[in-house]
Amino acid sequence: VGTVHYSAPEQVQGEDIDGQYALAATAYHFLTGSFLFPHSNPIVVGNRHINSPPPLLSETKPELSNLDQVLAVALAK
């Protein structure tokens, strides 16, 4: 059980999770003020968690570009 905005692709697909993805999605939201995949429809959000590459922090906050690689690893599908 979880909020779709922080759900790992595995969780959306009903598989086991380790919590790393959710923590990284939370960090992304905390650092940028935006969800990884903002949308009002939870099905669209879940689909994007499964199929879309996560945005880089530096796209929203260029001063955080040094964290791009860290979050990319944590958000790897």
C-alpha positions as CSV (number, residue, x, y, z in Angstrom):
1,V,0.0,0.0,0.0
2,G,1.3,3.4,-0.8
3,T,0.6,6.8,-2.4
4,V,0.9,6.4,-6.2
5,H,3.1,9.4,-6.5
6,Y,5.8,7.6,-4.6
7,S,5.2,4.0,-5.7
8,A,7.9,2.0,-7.2
9,P,7.3,0.4,-10.6
10,E,7.4,-3.0,-8.9
11,Q,4.8,-2.0,-6.4
12,V,2.5,-0.7,-9.2
13,Q,2.9,-4.2,-10.8
14,G,2.1,-6.0,-7.6
15,E,5.7,-7.2,-6.9
16,D,7.9,-7.0,-3.9
17,I,9.7,-3.7,-3.2
18,D,12.7,-2.5,-1.2
19,G,11.6,1.0,-0.5
20,Q,14.6,2.7,-2.3
21,Y,12.5,4.0,-5.1
22,A,9.9,5.5,-2.8
23,L,12.5,7.2,-0.7
24,A,14.1,8.6,-3.9
25,A,10.7,9.8,-5.2
26,T,10.1,11.5,-1.8
27,A,13.5,13.1,-2.0
28,Y,12.8,14.4,-5.5
29,H,9.5,15.9,-4.3
30,F,11.2,17.4,-1.2
31,L,14.0,19.0,-3.3
32,T,11.9,20.2,-6.3
33,G,8.5,20.8,-4.8
34,S,7.0,18.6,-7.6
35,F,6.1,14.9,-7.9
36,L,8.2,12.8,-10.3
37,F,5.2,12.3,-12.6
38,P,2.6,15.0,-11.7
39,H,-0.9,14.1,-13.0
40,S,-4.4,14.0,-11.5
41,N,-5.1,10.5,-12.8
42,P,-3.4,7.8,-10.6
43,I,-3.5,5.3,-13.5
44,V,-1.4,7.7,-15.6
45,V,1.0,8.3,-12.7
46,G,1.4,4.5,-12.2
47,N,1.9,4.0,-15.9
48,R,4.6,6.6,-16.0
49,H,6.4,5.1,-13.0
50,I,6.5,1.8,-15.0
51,N,7.3,3.2,-18.5
52,S,8.8,6.7,-18.3
53,P,12.3,7.7,-17.3
54,P,12.4,9.8,-14.2
55,P,13.2,13.5,-14.7
56,L,16.6,14.8,-13.7
57,L,16.7,17.1,-10.7
58,S,18.7,19.5,-12.7
59,E,15.8,20.0,-15.1
60,T,13.9,21.8,-12.3
61,K,16.8,22.8,-10.1
62,P,20.1,23.2,-12.0
63,E,22.0,23.9,-8.8
64,L,21.2,20.3,-7.8
65,S,22.9,18.7,-10.9
66,N,25.5,17.0,-8.7
67,L,22.7,14.8,-7.3
68,D,21.3,13.7,-10.7
69,Q,23.4,10.5,-10.8
70,V,22.5,9.6,-7.2
71,L,18.8,9.8,-7.8
72,A,19.1,8.2,-11.2
73,V,20.6,5.1,-9.5
74,A,17.9,5.1,-6.8
75,L,15.1,5.5,-9.3
76,A,16.4,2.9,-11.8
77,K,13.6,0.6,-13.0
